[in-house]
């Protein structure tokens, strides 16, 4: 496993629509392992491949608590097949937008269809933090960020802050 660099806003790759994975092979599983190590080290509970510069439809998630056994999920080509009408609010953050959090309203429950680590078709019903995380990560695969759900004023401030930080880093200041 290799820890990878996480790309940060305003990197335009974050707005890319990721391509489907044709086959789950050794290279795909190696990418999964690298993503898992990167996510755990960050630390986070979800990571989309595009966040490490690989625009493929792959997500890793682990919502287990720190003191619990790790329960990683690998979702290849995930798609939401059903969303509840009932919604819930959750304070979201993103490894590509470090140290910024805001409340986001999403469907409380979803069903997701995907291929697992072995390439087998699966379907899963998600609720609570897992439902929020699955929706957040699938959004990444579609070039959507959680800041797209907050007010334009807040979103513009966040983008401006990260754009300025990037310029400062590039200038060596």
MDAnalysis code that builds the backbone (N, CA, C; Angstrom):
import MDAnalysis as mda
import numpy as np

u = mda.Universe.empty(519, n_residues=173, atom_resindex=np.repeat(np.arange(173), 3), trajectory=True)
u.add_TopologyAttr("name", ["N", "CA", "C"] * 173)
u.add_TopologyAttr("resid", np.arange(1, 174))
u.add_TopologyAttr("resname", ["UNK", "UNK", "UNK", "UNK", "UNK", "UNK", "UNK", "UNK", "UNK", "UNK", "UNK", "UNK", "UNK", "UNK", "UNK", "UNK", "UNK", "UNK", "UNK", "UNK", "UNK", "UNK", "UNK", "UNK", "UNK", "UNK", "UNK", "UNK", "UNK", "UNK", "UNK", "UNK", "UNK", "UNK", "UNK", "UNK", "UNK", "UNK", "UNK", "UNK", "UNK", "UNK", "UNK", "UNK", "UNK", "UNK", "UNK", "UNK", "UNK", "UNK", "UNK", "UNK", "UNK", "UNK", "UNK", "UNK", "UNK", "UNK", "UNK", "UNK", "UNK", "UNK", "UNK", "UNK", "UNK", "UNK", "UNK", "UNK", "UNK", "UNK", "UNK", "UNK", "UNK", "UNK", "UNK", "UNK", "UNK", "UNK", "UNK", "UNK", "UNK", "UNK", "UNK", "UNK", "UNK", "UNK", "UNK", "UNK", "UNK", "UNK", "UNK", "UNK", "UNK", "UNK", "UNK", "UNK", "UNK", "UNK", "UNK", "UNK", "UNK", "UNK", "UNK", "UNK", "UNK", "UNK", "UNK", "UNK", "UNK", "UNK", "UNK", "UNK", "UNK", "UNK", "UNK", "UNK", "UNK", "UNK", "UNK", "UNK", "UNK", "UNK", "UNK", "UNK", "UNK", "UNK", "UNK", "UNK", "UNK", "UNK", "UNK", "UNK", "UNK", "UNK", "UNK", "UNK", "UNK", "UNK", "UNK", "UNK", "UNK", "UNK", "UNK", "UNK", "UNK", "UNK", "UNK", "UNK", "UNK", "UNK", "UNK", "UNK", "UNK", "UNK", "UNK", "UNK", "UNK", "UNK", "UNK", "UNK", "UNK", "UNK", "UNK", "UNK", "UNK", "UNK", "UNK", "UNK", "UNK", "UNK", "UNK", "UNK", "UNK"])
u.atoms.positions = np.array([
    [0.851, -1.188, 0.000],
    [0.000, 0.000, 0.000],
    [0.890, 1.243, 0.000],
    [0.426, 2.228, -0.727],
    [1.156, 3.482, -0.838],
    [0.221, 4.637, -0.542],
    [0.645, 5.519, 0.364],
    [-0.142, 6.715, 0.643],
    [0.026, 7.655, -0.547],
    [-1.088, 8.176, -1.027],
    [-1.071, 9.097, -2.171],
    [-1.383, 10.514, -1.702],
    [-1.042, 11.483, -2.543],
    [-1.376, 12.876, -2.244],
    [-2.828, 13.133, -2.593],
    [-3.505, 13.856, -1.718],
    [-4.906, 14.233, -1.956],
    [-4.905, 15.598, -2.629],
    [-5.635, 15.690, -3.741],
    [-5.707, 16.985, -4.422],
    [-6.677, 17.895, -3.673],
    [-6.364, 19.181, -3.701],
    [-7.072, 20.171, -2.902],
    [-7.759, 21.186, -3.815],
    [-8.921, 21.657, -3.371],
    [-9.608, 22.757, -4.034],
    [-8.602, 23.887, -4.241],
    [-8.537, 24.578, -5.341],
    [-9.437, 24.611, -6.503],
    [-9.019, 23.717, -7.671],
    [-8.261, 22.661, -7.445],
    [-7.806, 21.789, -8.526],
    [-8.988, 21.431, -9.438],
    [-8.888, 21.740, -10.744],
    [-10.016, 21.491, -11.659],
    [-10.370, 20.014, -11.809],
    [-9.446, 19.117, -11.480],
    [-9.742, 17.689, -11.574],
    [-10.906, 17.311, -10.654],
    [-11.092, 18.048, -9.556],
    [-12.196, 17.765, -8.637],
    [-13.564, 17.954, -9.304],
    [-13.607, 18.676, -10.402],
    [-14.867, 18.918, -11.127],
    [-15.033, 17.976, -12.315],
    [-14.137, 17.002, -12.433],
    [-14.172, 16.025, -13.520],
    [-15.188, 14.929, -13.220],
    [-15.906, 14.502, -14.260],
    [-16.782, 13.339, -14.132],
    [-15.907, 12.111, -14.378],
    [-15.835, 11.231, -13.384],
    [-14.965, 10.056, -13.455],
    [-15.497, 9.006, -14.424],
    [-14.571, 8.256, -14.991],
    [-14.904, 7.219, -15.976],
    [-15.164, 5.876, -15.278],
    [-16.092, 5.083, -15.819],
    [-16.351, 3.749, -15.246],
    [-15.118, 2.851, -15.324],
    [-15.017, 1.943, -14.382],
    [-13.949, 0.946, -14.375],
    [-14.471, -0.269, -15.127],
    [-13.704, -0.726, -16.117],
    [-14.147, -1.844, -16.962],
    [-14.067, -3.188, -16.235],
    [-12.945, -3.456, -15.560],
    [-12.796, -4.714, -14.838],
    [-12.102, -4.470, -13.506],
    [-12.521, -5.215, -12.508],
    [-11.873, -5.141, -11.198],
    [-10.745, -6.164, -11.226],
    [-9.523, -5.660, -11.378],
    [-8.355, -6.527, -11.486],
    [-7.335, -6.159, -10.407],
    [-6.146, -6.720, -10.511],
    [-5.096, -6.478, -9.508],
    [-4.747, -4.988, -9.420],
    [-4.721, -4.305, -10.553],
    [-4.400, -2.871, -10.548],
    [-5.490, -2.076, -9.818],
    [-6.750, -2.473, -10.016],
    [-7.861, -1.807, -9.329],
    [-7.764, -2.043, -7.828],
    [-7.453, -3.283, -7.432],
    [-7.331, -3.596, -5.997],
    [-6.142, -2.877, -5.368],
    [-5.058, -2.698, -6.113],
    [-3.903, -1.937, -5.619],
    [-4.317, -0.479, -5.389],
    [-5.081, 0.066, -6.325],
    [-5.585, 1.432, -6.170],
    [-6.482, 1.519, -4.933],
    [-7.342, 0.523, -4.737],
    [-8.206, 0.482, -3.548],
    [-7.366, 0.524, -2.269],
    [-6.312, -0.295, -2.231],
    [-5.453, -0.354, -1.047],
    [-4.759, 0.986, -0.800],
    [-4.250, 1.591, -1.867],
    [-3.603, 2.902, -1.745],
    [-4.595, 3.951, -1.236],
    [-5.813, 3.904, -1.772],
    [-6.844, 4.862, -1.354],
    [-7.185, 4.672, 0.119],
    [-7.290, 3.404, 0.542],
    [-7.627, 3.111, 1.936],
    [-6.542, 3.649, 2.868],
    [-5.290, 3.386, 2.541],
    [-4.188, 3.892, 3.368],
    [-4.206, 5.423, 3.410],
    [-4.428, 6.047, 2.274],
    [-4.479, 7.513, 2.188],
    [-5.616, 8.058, 3.049],
    [-6.786, 7.427, 2.961],
    [-7.958, 7.872, 3.724],
    [-7.723, 7.719, 5.230],
    [-7.204, 6.559, 5.654],
    [-6.964, 6.338, 7.082],
    [-5.937, 7.322, 7.625],
    [-4.910, 7.600, 6.844],
    [-3.844, 8.495, 7.283],
    [-4.324, 9.941, 7.388],
    [-5.304, 10.321, 6.562],
    [-5.726, 11.731, 6.452],
    [-6.161, 12.412, 7.762],
    [-6.988, 11.939, 8.633],
    [-7.867, 10.778, 8.547],
    [-9.239, 11.194, 8.012],
    [-9.893, 10.245, 7.332],
    [-11.228, 10.502, 6.812],
    [-12.052, 9.233, 6.861],
    [-13.323, 9.349, 6.425],
    [-14.212, 8.177, 6.409],
    [-14.599, 7.778, 4.990],
    [-14.175, 8.570, 4.007],
    [-14.475, 8.248, 2.617],
    [-13.485, 8.939, 1.699],
    [-13.221, 8.311, 0.553],
    [-12.314, 8.896, -0.429],
    [-12.703, 8.377, -1.806],
    [-12.804, 9.294, -2.752],
    [-13.060, 8.935, -4.147],
    [-11.724, 8.966, -4.895],
    [-11.562, 8.083, -5.876],
    [-10.298, 7.987, -6.614],
    [-9.892, 9.328, -7.221],
    [-10.854, 10.106, -7.671],
    [-10.535, 11.393, -8.287],
    [-9.803, 12.318, -7.298],
    [-10.021, 12.112, -6.003],
    [-9.365, 12.952, -4.997],
    [-7.863, 12.688, -4.894],
    [-7.406, 11.570, -5.468],
    [-5.967, 11.328, -5.528],
    [-5.493, 11.417, -6.981],
    [-6.282, 12.092, -7.803],
    [-5.888, 12.363, -9.179],
    [-6.187, 11.260, -10.170],
    [-7.041, 10.300, -9.787],
    [-7.396, 9.188, -10.674],
    [-8.903, 9.276, -10.961],
    [-9.280, 9.856, -12.108],
    [-10.713, 10.045, -12.393],
    [-11.423, 8.767, -12.837],
    [-11.486, 7.790, -11.916],
    [-12.192, 6.536, -12.152],
    [-13.282, 6.397, -11.094],
    [-14.340, 5.669, -11.438],
    [-15.503, 5.542, -10.547],
    [-15.234, 4.501, -9.457],
    [-14.463, 4.918, -8.481],
    [-14.071, 4.061, -7.366],
    [-14.095, 4.870, -6.079],
    [-14.685, 4.272, -5.034],
    [-14.819, 4.917, -3.728],
    [-14.422, 3.914, -2.652],
    [-13.719, 4.406, -1.625],
    [-13.500, 3.596, -0.418],
    [-14.136, 4.341, 0.749],
    [-14.731, 3.578, 1.658],
    [-15.441, 4.154, 2.813],
    [-15.182, 3.270, 4.027],
    [-15.018, 3.904, 5.178],
    [-14.996, 3.166, 6.439],
    [-15.511, 4.104, 7.521],
    [-16.739, 3.867, 7.961],
    [-17.366, 4.727, 8.972],
    [-17.195, 4.178, 10.384],
    [-16.361, 3.131, 10.547],
    [-16.149, 2.590, 11.894],
    [-15.443, 3.631, 12.766],
    [-15.741, 3.581, 14.046],
    [-15.124, 4.511, 14.998],
    [-13.665, 4.109, 15.233],
    [-12.889, 5.042, 15.790],
    [-11.469, 4.809, 16.016],
    [-11.180, 3.553, 16.830],
    [-11.998, 3.295, 17.849],
    [-11.752, 2.159, 18.749],
    [-12.420, 0.867, 18.274],
    [-13.037, 0.891, 17.093],
    [-13.707, -0.287, 16.542],
    [-12.819, -0.954, 15.488],
    [-13.165, -2.208, 15.186],
    [-12.484, -2.915, 14.102],
    [-12.779, -2.198, 12.784],
    [-11.781, -2.102, 11.922],
    [-11.954, -1.461, 10.615],
    [-12.913, -2.296, 9.760],
    [-13.817, -1.586, 9.057],
    [-14.764, -2.263, 8.171],
    [-14.804, -1.529, 6.833],
    [-13.720, -1.643, 6.058],
    [-13.682, -0.895, 4.796],
    [-14.684, -1.412, 3.762],
    [-15.255, -0.473, 3.030],
    [-16.139, -0.781, 1.908],
    [-15.453, -0.309, 0.633],
    [-15.559, -1.106, -0.417],
    [-14.994, -0.760, -1.710],
    [-16.149, -0.722, -2.700],
    [-16.385, 0.432, -3.300],
    [-17.504, 0.591, -4.230],
    [-16.954, 0.976, -5.600],
    [-17.082, 0.037, -6.536],
    [-16.654, 0.264, -7.910],
    [-17.895, 0.578, -8.737],
    [-17.833, 1.648, -9.514],
    [-18.949, 2.090, -10.354],
    [-20.260, 2.209, -9.563],
    [-20.214, 2.837, -8.387],
    [-21.441, 2.903, -7.580],
    [-22.495, 3.815, -8.191],
    [-23.750, 3.421, -7.999],
    [-24.843, 4.301, -8.426],
    [-25.991, 4.177, -7.430],
    [-26.560, 5.308, -7.122],
    [-27.697, 5.329, -6.203],
    [-28.942, 4.945, -6.990],
    [-29.648, 3.908, -6.502],
    [-30.825, 3.411, -7.210],
    [-32.123, 3.865, -6.550],
    [-32.013, 4.374, -5.311],
    [-33.200, 4.837, -4.581],
    [-32.756, 5.790, -3.489],
    [-33.539, 6.828, -3.284],
    [-33.295, 7.781, -2.192],
    [-34.598, 8.005, -1.446],
    [-34.516, 8.103, -0.128],
    [-35.716, 8.368, 0.665],
    [-36.155, 9.819, 0.475],
    [-37.446, 10.056, 0.647],
    [-37.937, 11.430, 0.611],
    [-37.558, 12.148, 1.886],
    [-37.460, 11.390, 2.982],
    [-37.065, 11.974, 4.262],
    [-35.593, 12.375, 4.193],
    [-35.293, 13.566, 4.705],
    [-33.937, 14.087, 4.641],
    [-33.331, 14.184, 6.039],
    [-32.007, 14.333, 6.063],
    [-31.327, 14.590, 7.325],
    [-30.197, 15.585, 7.082],
    [-29.851, 16.310, 8.133],
    [-28.762, 17.276, 8.073],
    [-27.537, 16.671, 8.726],
    [-26.387, 16.902, 8.124],
    [-25.157, 16.381, 8.675],
    [-24.045, 17.389, 8.401],
    [-23.205, 17.613, 9.388],
    [-22.073, 18.512, 9.165],
    [-21.009, 17.749, 8.384],
    [-20.778, 18.184, 7.160],
    [-19.833, 17.493, 6.286],
    [-18.525, 18.261, 6.184],
    [-17.494, 17.497, 5.918],
    [-16.182, 18.025, 5.606],
    [-15.662, 17.225, 4.429],
    [-14.469, 17.580, 3.942],
    [-13.930, 16.902, 2.775],
    [-12.415, 16.959, 2.829],
    [-11.775, 15.830, 2.540],
    [-10.314, 15.793, 2.553],
    [-9.708, 16.708, 1.492],
    [-10.479, 17.034, 0.459],
    [-10.005, 17.952, -0.586],
    [-10.311, 19.416, -0.262],
    [-11.016, 19.638, 0.842],
    [-11.315, 21.003, 1.311],
    [-11.017, 21.009, 2.817],
    [-9.730, 20.858, 3.182],
    [-9.381, 20.651, 4.588],
    [-9.830, 21.773, 5.515],
    [-10.258, 21.344, 6.696],
    [-10.607, 22.237, 7.796],
    [-11.804, 23.148, 7.519],
    [-12.644, 22.772, 6.554],
    [-13.895, 23.494, 6.329],
    [-15.037, 22.502, 6.483],
    [-16.012, 22.877, 7.294],
    [-17.179, 22.027, 7.553],
    [-18.430, 22.878, 7.456],
    [-19.526, 22.273, 6.984],
    [-20.802, 22.982, 6.961],
    [-21.931, 21.955, 6.905],
    [-23.116, 22.412, 7.302],
    [-24.292, 21.543, 7.306],
    [-24.789, 21.339, 5.873],
    [-25.094, 20.082, 5.559],
    [-25.626, 19.722, 4.247],
    [-26.859, 18.848, 4.480],
    [-27.905, 19.105, 3.696],
    [-29.126, 18.307, 3.767],
    [-29.136, 17.331, 2.594],
    [-29.324, 16.064, 2.915],
    [-29.355, 15.013, 1.887],
    [-30.456, 14.016, 2.255],
    [-30.832, 13.130, 1.316],
    [-31.758, 12.057, 1.680],
    [-31.210, 11.250, 2.860],
    [-32.089, 10.894, 3.784],
    [-31.691, 10.168, 4.999],
    [-31.210, 8.747, 4.684],
    [-31.826, 8.114, 3.657],
    [-31.471, 6.746, 3.295],
    [-31.315, 6.637, 1.788],
    [-30.428, 5.754, 1.365],
    [-30.236, 5.479, -0.061],
    [-29.965, 3.995, -0.254],
    [-30.229, 3.528, -1.469],
    [-29.777, 2.205, -1.887],
    [-28.735, 2.446, -2.971],
    [-27.659, 1.694, -2.888],
    [-26.579, 1.863, -3.857],
    [-26.219, 0.516, -4.470],
    [-26.022, 0.521, -5.783],
    [-25.599, -0.667, -6.528],
    [-24.141, -0.435, -6.928],
    [-23.310, -1.470, -6.799],
    [-21.883, -1.314, -7.071],
    [-21.238, -2.679, -7.278],
    [-19.977, -2.663, -7.689],
    [-19.174, -3.878, -7.716],
    [-18.263, -3.836, -6.500],
    [-18.060, -4.992, -5.860],
    [-17.203, -5.030, -4.669],
    [-15.736, -5.266, -5.060],
    [-14.910, -5.515, -4.070],
    [-13.466, -5.697, -4.272],
    [-13.155, -6.857, -5.226],
    [-14.040, -7.853, -5.287],
    [-13.842, -8.994, -6.180],
    [-14.532, -8.801, -7.541],
    [-15.201, -7.671, -7.721],
    [-15.888, -7.415, -8.981],
    [-17.297, -7.987, -9.026],
    [-17.813, -8.418, -7.852],
    [-19.153, -8.977, -7.796],
    [-20.190, -7.870, -7.602],
    [-21.321, -7.990, -8.299],
    [-22.397, -7.006, -8.189],
    [-23.050, -7.101, -6.814],
    [-23.238, -5.962, -6.188],
    [-23.845, -5.895, -4.855],
    [-24.837, -4.743, -4.819],
    [-25.728, -4.818, -3.827],
    [-26.614, -3.694, -3.550],
    [-26.661, -3.538, -2.030],
    [-26.687, -2.308, -1.578],
    [-26.649, -2.056, -0.145],
    [-27.619, -0.931, 0.197],
    [-28.317, -1.107, 1.314],
    [-29.199, -0.073, 1.851],
    [-28.396, 0.689, 2.900],
    [-28.349, 2.000, 2.783],
    [-27.537, 2.816, 3.686],
    [-28.417, 3.829, 4.414],
    [-28.087, 4.049, 5.687],
    [-28.759, 5.084, 6.465],
    [-27.714, 5.746, 7.357],
    [-28.108, 6.840, 8.000],
    [-27.211, 7.529, 8.915],
    [-25.979, 8.085, 8.218],
    [-24.857, 8.045, 8.939],
    [-23.617, 8.618, 8.412],
    [-23.157, 7.884, 7.145],
    [-23.442, 6.586, 7.042],
    [-23.057, 5.845, 5.844],
    [-23.797, 6.379, 4.617],
    [-25.082, 6.661, 4.750],
    [-25.856, 7.214, 3.625],
    [-25.284, 8.560, 3.192],
    [-24.942, 9.397, 4.170],
    [-24.351, 10.704, 3.861],
    [-23.017, 10.524, 3.147],
    [-22.182, 9.643, 3.667],
    [-20.856, 9.414, 3.096],
    [-20.941, 8.860, 1.668],
    [-21.821, 7.886, 1.452],
    [-21.987, 7.308, 0.116],
    [-22.398, 8.400, -0.877],
    [-23.356, 9.240, -0.496],
    [-23.806, 10.308, -1.395],
    [-22.684, 11.318, -1.660],
    [-21.940, 11.681, -0.619],
    [-20.832, 12.628, -0.739],
    [-19.778, 12.089, -1.717],
    [-19.408, 10.821, -1.563],
    [-18.364, 10.247, -2.409],
    [-18.831, 10.030, -3.847],
    [-20.073, 9.609, -4.035],
    [-20.587, 9.467, -5.405],
    [-20.668, 10.835, -6.073],
    [-21.002, 11.875, -5.299],
    [-20.959, 13.231, -5.855],
    [-19.578, 13.531, -6.434],
    [-18.515, 13.148, -5.695],
    [-17.152, 13.375, -6.203],
    [-16.967, 12.752, -7.580],
    [-17.513, 11.561, -7.773],
    [-17.365, 10.867, -9.059],
    [-18.061, 11.619, -10.189],
    [-18.998, 12.487, -9.814],
    [-19.749, 13.274, -10.792],
    [-19.284, 14.737, -10.843],
    [-18.159, 15.022, -10.205],
    [-17.606, 16.385, -10.228],
    [-18.339, 17.356, -9.327],
    [-19.073, 16.833, -8.350],
    [-19.846, 17.663, -7.426],
    [-19.168, 17.641, -6.055],
    [-19.069, 18.810, -5.424],
    [-18.474, 18.926, -4.096],
    [-19.543, 19.294, -3.078],
    [-19.308, 18.964, -1.816],
    [-20.323, 19.263, -0.795],
    [-20.578, 20.758, -0.676],
    [-19.622, 21.578, -1.053],
    [-19.840, 23.041, -0.989],
    [-20.864, 23.505, -2.025],
    [-21.206, 22.640, -2.966],
    [-22.243, 22.983, -3.947],
    [-23.628, 23.004, -3.308],
    [-23.741, 22.461, -2.090],
    [-25.024, 22.412, -1.380],
    [-25.184, 23.557, -0.381],
    [-24.167, 24.383, -0.229],
    [-24.260, 25.499, 0.725],
    [-24.544, 26.780, -0.042],
    [-24.734, 27.883, 0.667],
    [-25.076, 29.129, -0.009],
    [-23.947, 29.573, -0.941],
    [-24.306, 30.296, -1.982],
    [-23.318, 30.783, -2.942],
    [-22.286, 31.669, -2.246],
    [-22.734, 32.477, -1.317],
    [-21.814, 33.371, -0.603],
    [-20.745, 32.564, 0.144],
    [-21.181, 31.560, 0.907],
    [-20.217, 30.721, 1.647],
    [-19.294, 29.976, 0.685],
    [-19.873, 29.417, -0.375],
    [-19.093, 28.660, -1.353],
    [-18.040, 29.559, -2.001],
    [-18.437, 30.761, -2.408],
    [-17.490, 31.691, -3.033],
    [-16.345, 32.038, -2.084],
    [-16.659, 32.213, -0.801],
    [-15.618, 32.519, 0.194],
    [-14.622, 31.376, 0.323],
    [-15.143, 30.149, 0.366],
    [-14.283, 28.975, 0.502],
    [-13.380, 28.832, -0.718],
    [-13.953, 28.940, -1.907],
    [-13.169, 28.808, -3.141],
    [-12.099, 29.898, -3.192],
    [-12.474, 31.115, -2.820],
    [-11.524, 32.233, -2.831],
    [-10.368, 31.964, -1.863],
    [-10.694, 31.479, -0.676],
    [-9.678, 31.177, 0.347],
    [-8.683, 30.136, -0.170],
    [-9.189, 29.047, -0.763],
    [-8.315, 27.984, -1.237],
    [-7.537, 28.396, -2.482],
    [-8.127, 29.226, -3.338],
    [-7.432, 29.729, -4.520],
    [-6.271, 30.621, -4.082],
    [-6.518, 31.468, -3.106],
    [-5.476, 32.358, -2.576],
    [-4.345, 31.541, -1.941],
    [-4.691, 30.526, -1.161],
    [-3.696, 29.676, -0.512],
    [-2.835, 28.959, -1.561],
    [-3.467, 28.516, -2.655],
    [-2.732, 27.839, -3.724],
    [-1.744, 28.800, -4.376],
    [-2.180, 30.029, -4.653],
    [-1.303, 31.029, -5.264],
    [-0.124, 31.339, -4.364],
    [-0.386, 31.458, -3.051],
    [0.692, 31.727, -2.095],
    [1.693, 30.577, -2.058],
    [1.175, 29.353, -2.086],
    [2.057, 28.174, -2.070],
    [2.930, 28.118, -3.321],
    [2.358, 28.450, -4.472],
    [3.099, 28.419, -5.729],
    [4.161, 29.510, -5.783],
    [3.874, 30.661, -5.156],
    [4.830, 31.777, -5.199],
    [5.936, 31.589, -4.161],
    [5.733, 30.594, -3.287],
    [6.740, 30.326, -2.256],
    [6.685, 31.288, -1.084],
    [5.580, 32.033, -0.965],
    [5.451, 33.016, 0.122],
    [5.087, 32.361, 1.428],
])
